[in-house]
Amino acid sequence: MSRFDRLTELPPTPKYRNRPRPRVYPGQQMGNLTVVDVNGTDQYGDPTWECRCVCGKVVTIRNQDLLWRRRQSCGKSHRRAKKAKR
């Protein structure tokens, strides 16, 4: 067996690697936020996005928080709803 034959005998990639990854695009609506533009990177090298809330406030949010739906507003609407309950 030559060294070139060993190169073709690589193990198959796991099935989960073939799934398409969710993406974030400018103009995309996520909850009450609209993605405006890429703003840079966080401490781990992941992109951060500049987003505009329906109330008009502009916030910077990590890519993972948008993809996993952790942040869906700037927080102002949550505080406003909490205040209205009192």
Helices and strands as residue ranges (DSSP letters): H 3-7, G 15-18, E 29-30, E 33-41, E 47-53, E 58-62, H 63-67, H 76-85
